[in-house]
Amino acid sequence: MSHWTVARLKIRNPDIQLLKQALMAIAKELGVNEVVENFEVIGWGARQRCQLAIPMNLPYGNGYGVYIDENGEVKVVVDDHGAPLTAEEFAAKLQQYYTALAVVAAAQQLGFSVQQLQQTKDAVLIDLMTP
Amino acid sequence: MPITRIVVKNDGTVQVEGIGYVGGQCLKVLQQLIETLRKYGININIEQQQLKPEAYIETTQVQHEAVEQ
């Protein structure tokens, strides 16, 4: 039984360091605390080389992988059968965390200061103060 | 001091609110953020925009002229 799934994020040509930070946040939630590079994610009858991955023992796989395709689009891949997060849930979380980190980075680049950064049940909230 | 509040929801949608701004400054800040976020691979398409009453207040500069007596 396999749920080998590839999910696309609405991120193109990402900042790899921010992507790694976003993945690390998810890794900690999954209790793994590790993000690796150049990792082959394996599922039932499928495999994909990924630039970044959260390695973990899954019923039918070895982790959650993230790769950037030839068009610069970010994709996640996992055999999510019995896994703590479905591919869609993982992709949504990665999208959210990456976007939040990018907002903070963009704000700091523009000279804004981050007054508040808070995660609630439904969202990540960021308050910026202009210079 | 004005605050720009950004809420990144669980479904990835982004809500932006200008708090304490007068005039069109909040829209300039939003535009700056949108342009800078493109460099990080995020393209934000504005689906809905609602201006608060304060956005319609025109800010004018008052020049004080020295009065010679």
N, CA and C atoms of all chains as a GROMACS GRO file, in nm:
protein
  600
    1MET      N    1   0.087  -0.119   0.000
    1MET     CA    2   0.000   0.000   0.000
    1MET      C    3   0.090   0.123   0.000
    2SER      N    4   0.064   0.213  -0.087
    2SER     CA    5   0.153   0.328  -0.097
    2SER      C    6   0.074   0.454  -0.124
    3HIS      N    7   0.119   0.557  -0.064
    3HIS     CA    8   0.065   0.688  -0.096
    3HIS      C    9   0.181   0.779  -0.135
    4TRP      N   10   0.256   0.736  -0.236
    4TRP     CA   11   0.367   0.818  -0.284
    4TRP      C   12   0.307   0.944  -0.344
    5THR      N   13   0.338   1.058  -0.284
    5THR     CA   14   0.272   1.181  -0.324
    5THR      C   15   0.374   1.291  -0.348
    6VAL      N   16   0.354   1.362  -0.455
    6VAL     CA   17   0.435   1.481  -0.484
    6VAL      C   18   0.342   1.601  -0.479
    7ALA      N   19   0.373   1.699  -0.396
    7ALA     CA   20   0.288   1.817  -0.384
    7ALA      C   21   0.369   1.941  -0.419
    8ARG      N   22   0.304   2.033  -0.490
    8ARG     CA   23   0.374   2.154  -0.537
    8ARG      C   24   0.341   2.271  -0.446
    9LEU      N   25   0.443   2.349  -0.412
    9LEU     CA   26   0.422   2.470  -0.334
    9LEU      C   27   0.415   2.590  -0.427
   10LYS      N   28   0.359   2.700  -0.375
   10LYS     CA   29   0.354   2.824  -0.454
   10LYS      C   30   0.479   2.906  -0.426
   11ILE      N   31   0.592   2.843  -0.443
   11ILE     CA   32   0.721   2.910  -0.423
   11ILE      C   33   0.807   2.873  -0.541
   12ARG      N   34   0.871   2.973  -0.599
   12ARG     CA   35   0.956   2.949  -0.715
   12ARG      C   36   1.092   3.009  -0.690
   13ASN      N   37   1.195   2.933  -0.716
   13ASN     CA   38   1.334   2.977  -0.695
   13ASN      C   39   1.353   3.030  -0.552
   14PRO      N   40   1.338   2.944  -0.455
   14PRO     CA   41   1.340   2.987  -0.315
   14PRO      C   42   1.480   3.019  -0.266
   15ASP      N   43   1.483   3.087  -0.153
   15ASP     CA   44   1.609   3.106  -0.081
   15ASP      C   45   1.633   2.978  -0.003
   16ILE      N   46   1.742   2.909  -0.033
   16ILE     CA   47   1.764   2.775   0.023
   16ILE      C   48   1.781   2.779   0.174
   17GLN      N   49   1.846   2.883   0.224
   17GLN     CA   50   1.867   2.892   0.370
   17GLN      C   51   1.734   2.909   0.443
   18LEU      N   52   1.647   2.992   0.386
   18LEU     CA   53   1.515   3.010   0.448
   18LEU      C   54   1.435   2.880   0.439
   19LEU      N   55   1.449   2.812   0.326
   19LEU     CA   56   1.377   2.686   0.308
   19LEU      C   57   1.423   2.584   0.413
   20LYS      N   58   1.553   2.585   0.437
   20LYS     CA   59   1.609   2.494   0.537
   20LYS      C   60   1.558   2.530   0.677
   21GLN      N   61   1.551   2.659   0.706
   21GLN     CA   62   1.500   2.703   0.837
   21GLN      C   63   1.354   2.662   0.855
   22ALA      N   64   1.277   2.677   0.750
   22ALA     CA   65   1.135   2.640   0.756
   22ALA      C   66   1.122   2.489   0.780
   23LEU      N   67   1.207   2.412   0.712
   23LEU     CA   68   1.206   2.267   0.729
   23LEU      C   69   1.246   2.229   0.871
   24MET      N   70   1.343   2.301   0.925
   24MET     CA   71   1.389   2.271   1.060
   24MET      C   72   1.276   2.291   1.160
   25ALA      N   73   1.194   2.395   1.138
   25ALA     CA   74   1.080   2.420   1.227
   25ALA      C   75   0.983   2.301   1.224
   26ILE      N   76   0.962   2.248   1.104
   26ILE     CA   77   0.872   2.132   1.091
   26ILE      C   78   0.936   2.009   1.152
   27ALA      N   79   1.066   1.994   1.130
   27ALA     CA   80   1.138   1.879   1.184
   27ALA      C   81   1.125   1.874   1.336
   28LYS      N   82   1.135   1.990   1.399
   28LYS     CA   83   1.124   1.994   1.545
   28LYS      C   84   0.983   1.955   1.589
   29GLU      N   85   0.882   1.998   1.514
   29GLU     CA   86   0.745   1.959   1.548
   29GLU      C   87   0.727   1.808   1.535
   30LEU      N   88   0.800   1.748   1.441
   30LEU     CA   89   0.790   1.603   1.420
   30LEU      C   90   0.880   1.525   1.515
   31GLY      N   91   0.956   1.599   1.597
   31GLY     CA   92   1.044   1.534   1.694
   31GLY      C   93   1.172   1.479   1.635
   32VAL      N   94   1.211   1.532   1.519
   32VAL     CA   95   1.329   1.479   1.451
   32VAL      C   96   1.451   1.568   1.474
   33ASN      N   97   1.432   1.699   1.470
   33ASN     CA   98   1.542   1.794   1.496
   33ASN      C   99   1.656   1.784   1.396
   34GLU      N  100   1.625   1.741   1.274
   34GLU     CA  101   1.734   1.729   1.178
   34GLU      C  102   1.682   1.753   1.036
   35VAL      N  103   1.757   1.829   0.961
   35VAL     CA  104   1.731   1.847   0.818
   35VAL      C  105   1.859   1.813   0.745
   36VAL      N  106   1.850   1.727   0.646
   36VAL     CA  107   1.970   1.683   0.574
   36VAL      C  108   1.964   1.731   0.430
   37GLU      N  109   2.081   1.731   0.367
   37GLU     CA  110   2.088   1.775   0.227
   37GLU      C  111   2.118   1.655   0.138
   38ASN      N  112   2.078   1.667   0.012
   38ASN     CA  113   2.110   1.566  -0.089
   38ASN      C  114   2.072   1.425  -0.041
   39PHE      N  115   1.946   1.409  -0.017
   39PHE     CA  116   1.893   1.285   0.043
   39PHE      C  117   1.796   1.219  -0.053
   40GLU      N  118   1.807   1.088  -0.064
   40GLU     CA  119   1.714   1.016  -0.151
   40GLU      C  120   1.594   0.970  -0.068
   41VAL      N  121   1.480   1.029  -0.098
   41VAL     CA  122   1.358   0.989  -0.028
   41VAL      C  123   1.301   0.866  -0.097
   42ILE      N  124   1.270   0.768  -0.017
   42ILE     CA  125   1.223   0.641  -0.072
   42ILE      C  126   1.081   0.615  -0.025
   43GLY      N  127   1.000   0.561  -0.114
   43GLY     CA  128   0.866   0.518  -0.078
   43GLY      C  129   0.841   0.381  -0.136
   44TRP      N  130   0.719   0.340  -0.132
   44TRP     CA  131   0.686   0.206  -0.186
   44TRP      C  132   0.696   0.212  -0.338
   45GLY      N  133   0.800   0.155  -0.391
   45GLY     CA  134   0.816   0.149  -0.536
   45GLY      C  135   0.855   0.280  -0.601
   46ALA      N  136   0.902   0.375  -0.524
   46ALA     CA  137   0.939   0.505  -0.582
   46ALA      C  138   1.052   0.567  -0.500
   47ARG      N  139   1.126   0.652  -0.565
   47ARG     CA  140   1.234   0.724  -0.496
   47ARG      C  141   1.260   0.855  -0.567
   48GLN      N  142   1.310   0.952  -0.491
   48GLN     CA  143   1.339   1.083  -0.548
   48GLN      C  144   1.456   1.145  -0.473
   49ARG      N  145   1.553   1.191  -0.548
   49ARG     CA  146   1.666   1.264  -0.487
   49ARG      C  147   1.618   1.404  -0.452
   50CYS      N  148   1.642   1.444  -0.329
   50CYS     CA  149   1.594   1.574  -0.282
   50CYS      C  150   1.708   1.660  -0.231
   51GLN      N  151   1.698   1.790  -0.256
   51GLN     CA  152   1.801   1.881  -0.206
   51GLN      C  153   1.800   1.887  -0.053
   52LEU      N  154   1.680   1.880   0.002
   52LEU     CA  155   1.664   1.887   0.147
   52LEU      C  156   1.563   1.781   0.191
   53ALA      N  157   1.578   1.733   0.314
   53ALA     CA  158   1.483   1.632   0.361
   53ALA      C  159   1.484   1.626   0.513
   54ILE      N  160   1.371   1.580   0.565
   54ILE     CA  161   1.362   1.546   0.706
   54ILE      C  162   1.362   1.393   0.711
   55PRO      N  163   1.472   1.334   0.753
   55PRO     CA  164   1.478   1.188   0.755
   55PRO      C  165   1.404   1.134   0.877
   56MET      N  166   1.316   1.039   0.852
   56MET     CA  167   1.249   0.976   0.965
   56MET      C  168   1.188   0.845   0.918
   57ASN      N  169   1.175   0.754   1.011
   57ASN     CA  170   1.117   0.624   0.977
   57ASN      C  171   0.966   0.638   0.964
   58LEU      N  172   0.917   0.609   0.847
   58LEU     CA  173   0.774   0.611   0.820
   58LEU      C  174   0.733   0.468   0.784
   59PRO      N  175   0.603   0.435   0.798
   59PRO     CA  176   0.562   0.298   0.770
   59PRO      C  177   0.604   0.248   0.630
   60TYR      N  178   0.601   0.338   0.530
   60TYR     CA  179   0.636   0.299   0.393
   60TYR      C  180   0.740   0.392   0.331
   61GLY      N  181   0.808   0.467   0.413
   61GLY     CA  182   0.906   0.561   0.359
   61GLY      C  183   1.014   0.595   0.458
   62ASN      N  184   1.107   0.681   0.412
   62ASN     CA  185   1.220   0.717   0.498
   62ASN      C  186   1.229   0.866   0.526
   63GLY      N  187   1.120   0.941   0.495
   63GLY     CA  188   1.125   1.082   0.531
   63GLY      C  189   1.045   1.169   0.437
   64TYR      N  190   1.047   1.297   0.467
   64TYR     CA  191   0.982   1.400   0.386
   64TYR      C  192   1.091   1.473   0.308
   65GLY      N  193   1.076   1.478   0.177
   65GLY     CA  194   1.178   1.540   0.094
   65GLY      C  195   1.127   1.665   0.025
   66VAL      N  196   1.221   1.754  -0.002
   66VAL     CA  197   1.189   1.878  -0.075
   66VAL      C  198   1.288   1.890  -0.190
   67TYR      N  199   1.236   1.910  -0.309
   67TYR     CA  200   1.327   1.933  -0.421
   67TYR      C  201   1.274   2.046  -0.508
   68ILE      N  202   1.365   2.102  -0.583
   68ILE     CA  203   1.331   2.213  -0.672
   68ILE      C  204   1.343   2.161  -0.814
   69ASP      N  205   1.235   2.169  -0.889
   69ASP     CA  206   1.237   2.109  -1.023
   69ASP      C  207   1.303   2.203  -1.124
   70GLU      N  208   1.304   2.161  -1.249
   70GLU     CA  209   1.376   2.236  -1.352
   70GLU      C  210   1.314   2.373  -1.379
   71ASN      N  211   1.189   2.392  -1.335
   71ASN     CA  212   1.125   2.523  -1.351
   71ASN      C  213   1.143   2.611  -1.228
   72GLY      N  214   1.217   2.562  -1.130
   72GLY     CA  215   1.239   2.639  -1.007
   72GLY      C  216   1.127   2.624  -0.906
   73GLU      N  217   1.033   2.536  -0.933
   73GLU     CA  218   0.921   2.519  -0.842
   73GLU      C  219   0.958   2.422  -0.730
   74VAL      N  220   0.908   2.455  -0.611
   74VAL     CA  221   0.939   2.372  -0.495
   74VAL      C  222   0.834   2.261  -0.485
   75LYS      N  223   0.883   2.140  -0.467
   75LYS     CA  224   0.792   2.026  -0.453
   75LYS      C  225   0.832   1.945  -0.330
   76VAL      N  226   0.732   1.887  -0.266
   76VAL     CA  227   0.760   1.797  -0.155
   76VAL      C  228   0.720   1.657  -0.197
   77VAL      N  229   0.791   1.559  -0.142
   77VAL     CA  230   0.764   1.421  -0.180
   77VAL      C  231   0.775   1.332  -0.056
   78VAL      N  232   0.682   1.240  -0.046
   78VAL     CA  233   0.680   1.150   0.069
   78VAL      C  234   0.583   1.036   0.039
   79ASP      N  235   0.611   0.919   0.095
   79ASP     CA  236   0.510   0.814   0.100
   79ASP      C  237   0.441   0.833   0.234
   80ASP      N  238   0.322   0.894   0.228
   80ASP     CA  239   0.261   0.941   0.352
   80ASP      C  240   0.160   0.843   0.412
   81HIS      N  241   0.163   0.719   0.366
   81HIS     CA  242   0.070   0.621   0.423
   81HIS      C  243   0.109   0.593   0.567
   82GLY      N  244   0.022   0.631   0.661
   82GLY     CA  245   0.051   0.612   0.802
   82GLY      C  246   0.146   0.714   0.860
   83ALA      N  247   0.183   0.815   0.782
   83ALA     CA  248   0.279   0.916   0.828
   83ALA      C  249   0.208   1.022   0.913
   84PRO      N  250   0.280   1.090   1.000
   84PRO     CA  251   0.215   1.190   1.087
   84PRO      C  252   0.152   1.307   1.011
   85LEU      N  253   0.210   1.344   0.898
   85LEU     CA  254   0.153   1.450   0.813
   85LEU      C  255   0.135   1.396   0.673
   86THR      N  256   0.021   1.426   0.612
   86THR     CA  257   0.006   1.391   0.471
   86THR      C  258   0.096   1.484   0.390
   87ALA      N  259   0.116   1.451   0.265
   87ALA     CA  260   0.200   1.536   0.180
   87ALA      C  261   0.140   1.676   0.170
   88GLU      N  262   0.008   1.683   0.161
   88GLU     CA  263  -0.058   1.814   0.149
   88GLU      C  264  -0.042   1.895   0.277
   89GLU      N  265  -0.054   1.830   0.391
   89GLU     CA  266  -0.037   1.899   0.519
   89GLU      C  267   0.107   1.949   0.534
   90PHE      N  268   0.200   1.865   0.494
   90PHE     CA  269   0.340   1.902   0.501
   90PHE      C  270   0.368   2.020   0.408
   91ALA      N  271   0.316   2.013   0.288
   91ALA     CA  272   0.336   2.121   0.192
   91ALA      C  273   0.276   2.253   0.243
   92ALA      N  274   0.157   2.245   0.300
   92ALA     CA  275   0.091   2.365   0.352
   92ALA      C  276   0.172   2.427   0.465
   93LYS      N  277   0.224   2.342   0.550
   93LYS     CA  278   0.304   2.390   0.664
   93LYS      C  279   0.433   2.454   0.613
   94LEU      N  280   0.496   2.390   0.519
   94LEU     CA  281   0.621   2.443   0.465
   94LEU      C  282   0.596   2.577   0.395
   95GLN      N  283   0.486   2.584   0.322
   95GLN     CA  284   0.447   2.710   0.256
   95GLN      C  285   0.430   2.821   0.359
   96GLN      N  286   0.360   2.789   0.467
   96GLN     CA  287   0.333   2.889   0.571
   96GLN      C  288   0.462   2.936   0.639
   97TYR      N  289   0.543   2.840   0.680
   97TYR     CA  290   0.665   2.875   0.754
   97TYR      C  291   0.765   2.948   0.665
   98TYR      N  292   0.777   2.904   0.541
   98TYR     CA  293   0.869   2.971   0.450
   98TYR      C  294   0.822   3.114   0.423
   99THR      N  295   0.692   3.130   0.402
   99THR     CA  296   0.638   3.263   0.376
   99THR      C  297   0.663   3.356   0.495
  100ALA      N  298   0.640   3.305   0.616
  100ALA     CA  299   0.661   3.387   0.735
  100ALA      C  300   0.808   3.428   0.747
  101LEU      N  301   0.897   3.333   0.724
  101LEU     CA  302   1.041   3.365   0.732
  101LEU      C  303   1.081   3.464   0.624
  102ALA      N  304   1.023   3.449   0.507
  102ALA     CA  305   1.054   3.541   0.397
  102ALA      C  306   1.002   3.681   0.428
  103VAL      N  307   0.886   3.690   0.492
  103VAL     CA  308   0.833   3.821   0.529
  103VAL      C  309   0.928   3.890   0.628
  104VAL      N  310   0.975   3.816   0.726
  104VAL     CA  311   1.068   3.872   0.825
  104VAL      C  312   1.197   3.917   0.755
  105ALA      N  313   1.249   3.833   0.668
  105ALA     CA  314   1.374   3.867   0.597
  105ALA      C  315   1.354   3.990   0.508
  106ALA      N  316   1.241   3.993   0.438
  106ALA     CA  317   1.212   4.107   0.350
  106ALA      C  318   1.196   4.234   0.432
  107ALA      N  319   1.128   4.223   0.544
  107ALA     CA  320   1.106   4.339   0.629
  107ALA      C  321   1.238   4.396   0.681
  108GLN      N  322   1.325   4.307   0.725
  108GLN     CA  323   1.454   4.352   0.778
  108GLN      C  324   1.538   4.415   0.668
  109GLN      N  325   1.526   4.360   0.546
  109GLN     CA  326   1.598   4.415   0.433
  109GLN      C  327   1.550   4.557   0.403
  110LEU      N  328   1.422   4.583   0.428
  110LEU     CA  329   1.364   4.714   0.401
  110LEU      C  330   1.385   4.810   0.518
  111GLY      N  331   1.445   4.762   0.623
  111GLY     CA  332   1.473   4.849   0.738
  111GLY      C  333   1.361   4.852   0.840
  112PHE      N  334   1.262   4.762   0.825
  112PHE     CA  335   1.154   4.756   0.924
  112PHE      C  336   1.202   4.676   1.044
  113SER      N  337   1.140   4.700   1.158
  113SER     CA  338   1.173   4.618   1.273
  113SER      C  339   1.056   4.526   1.305
  114VAL      N  340   1.088   4.405   1.348
  114VAL     CA  341   0.985   4.307   1.381
  114VAL      C  342   0.946   4.327   1.527
  115GLN      N  343   0.824   4.375   1.548
  115GLN     CA  344   0.778   4.404   1.684
  115GLN      C  345   0.721   4.279   1.751
  116GLN      N  346   0.664   4.192   1.668
  116GLN     CA  347   0.603   4.072   1.723
  116GLN      C  348   0.608   3.960   1.621
  117LEU      N  349   0.637   3.841   1.667
  117LEU     CA  350   0.634   3.721   1.582
  117LEU      C  351   0.572   3.612   1.666
  118GLN      N  352   0.452   3.571   1.628
  118GLN     CA  353   0.378   3.480   1.715
  118GLN      C  354   0.308   3.374   1.632
  119GLN      N  355   0.310   3.252   1.682
  119GLN     CA  356   0.238   3.144   1.613
  119GLN      C  357   0.113   3.110   1.694
  120THR      N  358  -0.001   3.114   1.626
  120THR     CA  359  -0.125   3.074   1.689
  120THR      C  360  -0.172   2.943   1.627
  121LYS      N  361  -0.287   2.898   1.669
  121LYS     CA  362  -0.341   2.773   1.615
  121LYS      C  363  -0.370   2.784   1.464
  122ASP      N  364  -0.407   2.905   1.422
  122ASP     CA  365  -0.452   2.920   1.283
  122ASP      C  366  -0.353   2.992   1.193
  123ALA      N  367  -0.254   3.057   1.252
  123ALA     CA  368  -0.170   3.141   1.168
  123ALA      C  369  -0.039   3.177   1.236
  124VAL      N  370   0.050   3.237   1.156
  124VAL     CA  371   0.170   3.302   1.209
  124VAL      C  372   0.147   3.453   1.195
  125LEU      N  373   0.163   3.525   1.305
  125LEU     CA  374   0.134   3.668   1.306
  125LEU      C  375   0.265   3.746   1.319
  126ILE      N  376   0.282   3.844   1.232
  126ILE     CA  377   0.406   3.924   1.232
  126ILE      C  378   0.366   4.071   1.233
  127ASP      N  379   0.416   4.145   1.330
  127ASP     CA  380   0.394   4.290   1.335
  127ASP      C  381   0.523   4.361   1.298
  128LEU      N  382   0.514   4.451   1.200
  128LEU     CA  383   0.633   4.523   1.154
  128LEU      C  384   0.614   4.672   1.183
  129MET      N  385   0.724   4.734   1.224
  129MET     CA  386   0.720   4.878   1.245
  129MET      C  387   0.813   4.942   1.142
  130THR      N  388   0.760   5.039   1.071
  130THR     CA  389   0.841   5.104   0.969
  130THR      C  390   0.939   5.199   1.037
  131PRO      N  391   1.052   5.225   0.971
  131PRO     CA  392   1.154   5.310   1.032
  131PRO      C  393   1.108   5.454   1.046
  132MET      N  394   0.339   5.485   1.661
  132MET     CA  395   0.405   5.448   1.536
  132MET      C  396   0.317   5.347   1.460
  133PRO      N  397   0.305   5.366   1.331
  133PRO     CA  398   0.222   5.272   1.253
  133PRO      C  399   0.282   5.131   1.252
  134ILE      N  400   0.192   5.035   1.245
  134ILE     CA  401   0.232   4.894   1.243
  134ILE      C  402   0.173   4.830   1.119
  135THR      N  403   0.252   4.744   1.054
  135THR     CA  404   0.200   4.660   0.946
  135THR      C  405   0.188   4.520   1.002
  136ARG      N  406   0.065   4.472   1.008
  136ARG     CA  407   0.041   4.338   1.064
  136ARG      C  408   0.022   4.239   0.951
  137ILE      N  409   0.102   4.134   0.954
  137ILE     CA  410   0.095   4.031   0.850
  137ILE      C  411   0.055   3.899   0.915
  138VAL      N  412  -0.050   3.840   0.863
  138VAL     CA  413  -0.097   3.712   0.916
  138VAL      C  414  -0.084   3.608   0.806
  139VAL      N  415   0.001   3.509   0.829
  139VAL     CA  416   0.020   3.401   0.732
  139VAL      C  417  -0.063   3.283   0.784
  140LYS      N  418  -0.174   3.256   0.716
  140LYS     CA  419  -0.266   3.155   0.766
  140LYS      C  420  -0.216   3.014   0.734
  141ASN      N  421  -0.279   2.916   0.796
  141ASN     CA  422  -0.237   2.777   0.779
  141ASN      C  423  -0.250   2.731   0.634
  142ASP      N  424  -0.342   2.793   0.561
  142ASP     CA  425  -0.360   2.752   0.420
  142ASP      C  426  -0.267   2.829   0.326
  143GLY      N  427  -0.178   2.911   0.385
  143GLY     CA  428  -0.079   2.983   0.304
  143GLY      C  429  -0.123   3.120   0.259
  144THR      N  430  -0.249   3.154   0.279
  144THR     CA  431  -0.293   3.288   0.240
  144THR      C  432  -0.235   3.391   0.337
  145VAL      N  433  -0.217   3.511   0.286
  145VAL     CA  434  -0.154   3.617   0.364
  145VAL      C  435  -0.250   3.734   0.376
  146GLN      N  436  -0.272   3.779   0.498
  146GLN     CA  437  -0.354   3.898   0.521
  146GLN      C  438  -0.262   4.008   0.574
  147VAL      N  439  -0.279   4.128   0.519
  147VAL     CA  440  -0.195   4.240   0.563
  147VAL      C  441  -0.287   4.351   0.611
  148GLU      N  442  -0.255   4.406   0.728
  148GLU     CA  443  -0.336   4.516   0.782
  148GLU      C  444  -0.244   4.630   0.824
  149GLY      N  445  -0.278   4.749   0.783
  149GLY     CA  446  -0.204   4.868   0.827
  149GLY      C  447  -0.275   4.926   0.950
  150ILE      N  448  -0.201   4.943   1.057
  150ILE     CA  449  -0.261   4.993   1.182
  150ILE      C  450  -0.193   5.124   1.219
  151GLY      N  451  -0.274   5.229   1.230
  151GLY     CA  452  -0.217   5.357   1.270
  151GLY      C  453  -0.162   5.440   1.158
  152TYR      N  454  -0.182   5.397   1.035
  152TYR     CA  455  -0.136   5.475   0.920
  152TYR      C  456  -0.240   5.581   0.885
  153VAL      N  457  -0.192   5.689   0.828
  153VAL     CA  458  -0.281   5.792   0.774
  153VAL      C  459  -0.241   5.815   0.629
  154GLY      N  460  -0.340   5.826   0.542
  154GLY     CA  461  -0.310   5.847   0.400
  154GLY      C  462  -0.269   5.717   0.334
  155GLY      N  463  -0.193   5.729   0.225
  155GLY     CA  464  -0.160   5.612   0.144
  155GLY      C  465  -0.029   5.544   0.181
  156GLN      N  466   0.031   5.579   0.295
  156GLN     CA  467   0.162   5.523   0.330
  156GLN      C  468   0.159   5.371   0.344
  157CYS      N  469   0.049   5.318   0.398
  157CYS     CA  470   0.040   5.174   0.420
  157CYS      C  471   0.046   5.100   0.287
  158LEU      N  472  -0.010   5.158   0.183
  158LEU     CA  473  -0.008   5.093   0.052
  158LEU      C  474   0.134   5.092  -0.005
  159LYS      N  475   0.209   5.198   0.024
  159LYS     CA  476   0.348   5.201  -0.022
  159LYS      C  477   0.428   5.092   0.048
  160VAL      N  478   0.405   5.075   0.177
  160VAL     CA  479   0.475   4.972   0.254
  160VAL      C  480   0.440   4.834   0.197
  161LEU      N  481   0.312   4.815   0.170
  161LEU     CA  482   0.267   4.686   0.115
  161LEU      C  483   0.336   4.658  -0.018
  162GLN      N  484   0.344   4.760  -0.103
  162GLN     CA  485   0.406   4.742  -0.233
  162GLN      C  486   0.555   4.708  -0.220
  163GLN      N  487   0.620   4.774  -0.125
  163GLN     CA  488   0.762   4.744  -0.100
  163GLN      C  489   0.780   4.598  -0.057
  164LEU      N  490   0.692   4.554   0.031
  164LEU     CA  491   0.701   4.416   0.079
  164LEU      C  492   0.677   4.318  -0.035
  165ILE      N  493   0.576   4.344  -0.115
  165ILE     CA  494   0.544   4.254  -0.226
  165ILE      C  495   0.662   4.243  -0.322
  166GLU      N  496   0.724   4.356  -0.353
  166GLU     CA  497   0.838   4.354  -0.446
  166GLU      C  498   0.957   4.280  -0.385
  167THR      N  499   0.980   4.300  -0.257
  167THR     CA  500   1.095   4.234  -0.194
  167THR      C  501   1.070   4.085  -0.178
  168LEU      N  502   0.946   4.046  -0.154
  168LEU     CA  503   0.915   3.904  -0.138
  168LEU      C  504   0.937   3.827  -0.268
  169ARG      N  505   0.929   3.894  -0.380
  169ARG     CA  506   0.953   3.825  -0.509
  169ARG      C  507   1.094   3.769  -0.513
  170LYS      N  508   1.186   3.838  -0.448
  170LYS     CA  509   1.326   3.791  -0.448
  170LYS      C  510   1.339   3.660  -0.372
  171TYR      N  511   1.243   3.630  -0.287
  171TYR     CA  512   1.245   3.506  -0.211
  171TYR      C  513   1.156   3.400  -0.276
  172GLY      N  514   1.111   3.431  -0.396
  172GLY     CA  515   1.034   3.331  -0.470
  172GLY      C  516   0.885   3.333  -0.440
  173ILE      N  517   0.840   3.436  -0.369
  173ILE     CA  518   0.699   3.442  -0.334
  173ILE      C  519   0.632   3.552  -0.416
  174ASN      N  520   0.533   3.508  -0.493
  174ASN     CA  521   0.455   3.603  -0.574
  174ASN      C  522   0.321   3.623  -0.508
  175ILE      N  523   0.297   3.745  -0.461
  175ILE     CA  524   0.170   3.770  -0.393
  175ILE      C  525   0.074   3.838  -0.489
  176ASN      N  526  -0.040   3.773  -0.510
  176ASN     CA  527  -0.147   3.832  -0.591
  176ASN      C  528  -0.253   3.885  -0.497
  177ILE      N  529  -0.282   4.015  -0.508
  177ILE     CA  530  -0.381   4.074  -0.418
  177ILE      C  531  -0.520   4.034  -0.466
  178GLU      N  532  -0.592   3.962  -0.382
  178GLU     CA  533  -0.726   3.917  -0.421
  178GLU      C  534  -0.833   4.014  -0.373
  179GLN      N  535  -0.805   4.081  -0.263
  179GLN     CA  536  -0.905   4.172  -0.209
  179GLN      C  537  -0.834   4.282  -0.133
  180GLN      N  538  -0.884   4.404  -0.148
  180GLN     CA  539  -0.823   4.514  -0.075
  180GLN      C  540  -0.932   4.607  -0.024
  181GLN      N  541  -0.922   4.641   0.105
  181GLN     CA  542  -1.023   4.726   0.166
  181GLN      C  543  -0.951   4.839   0.237
  182LEU      N  544  -0.979   4.962   0.198
  182LEU     CA  545  -0.913   5.075   0.261
  182LEU      C  546  -0.994   5.123   0.381
  183LYS      N  547  -0.922   5.149   0.489
  183LYS     CA  548  -0.989   5.203   0.607
  183LYS      C  549  -1.015   5.352   0.584
  184PRO      N  550  -1.105   5.415   0.660
  184PRO     CA  551  -1.133   5.559   0.643
  184PRO      C  552  -1.008   5.646   0.653
  185GLU      N  553  -0.912   5.605   0.738
  185GLU     CA  554  -0.790   5.685   0.757
  185GLU      C  555  -0.708   5.694   0.628
  186ALA      N  556  -0.726   5.598   0.541
  186ALA     CA  557  -0.647   5.597   0.417
  186ALA      C  558  -0.685   5.714   0.327
  187TYR      N  559  -0.805   5.766   0.347
  187TYR     CA  560  -0.853   5.874   0.260
  187TYR      C  561  -0.816   6.011   0.313
  188ILE      N  562  -0.751   6.014   0.428
  188ILE     CA  563  -0.710   6.143   0.484
  188ILE      C  564  -0.587   6.188   0.409
  189GLU      N  565  -0.593   6.311   0.357
  189GLU     CA  566  -0.478   6.364   0.285
  189GLU      C  567  -0.382   6.425   0.384
  190THR      N  568  -0.258   6.386   0.373
  190THR     CA  569  -0.158   6.448   0.460
  190THR      C  570  -0.096   6.563   0.384
  191THR      N  571  -0.096   6.682   0.445
  191THR     CA  572  -0.040   6.800   0.378
  191THR      C  573   0.071   6.856   0.463
  192GLN      N  574   0.165   6.916   0.395
  192GLN     CA  575   0.274   6.980   0.468
  192GLN      C  576   0.241   7.126   0.488
  193VAL      N  577   0.252   7.172   0.609
  193VAL     CA  578   0.223   7.312   0.639
  193VAL      C  579   0.354   7.385   0.653
  194GLN      N  580   0.368   7.490   0.572
  194GLN     CA  581   0.493   7.566   0.580
  194GLN      C  582   0.468   7.690   0.664
  195HIS      N  583   0.551   7.703   0.761
  195HIS     CA  584   0.539   7.822   0.846
  195HIS      C  585   0.631   7.929   0.791
  196GLU      N  586   0.574   8.039   0.761
  196GLU     CA  587   0.657   8.148   0.710
  196GLU      C  588   0.688   8.243   0.823
  197ALA      N  589   0.810   8.283   0.826
  197ALA     CA  590   0.849   8.378   0.930
  197ALA      C  591   0.783   8.511   0.898
  198VAL      N  592   0.723   8.567   1.000
  198VAL     CA  593   0.655   8.695   0.981
  198VAL      C  594   0.745   8.804   1.036
  199GLU      N  595   0.778   8.896   0.949
  199GLU     CA  596   0.866   9.005   0.994
  199GLU      C  597   0.781   9.115   1.050
  200GLN      N  598   0.825   9.161   1.163
  200GLN     CA  599   0.748   9.268   1.226
  200GLN      C  600   0.825   9.398   1.214
   0.00000   0.00000   0.00000
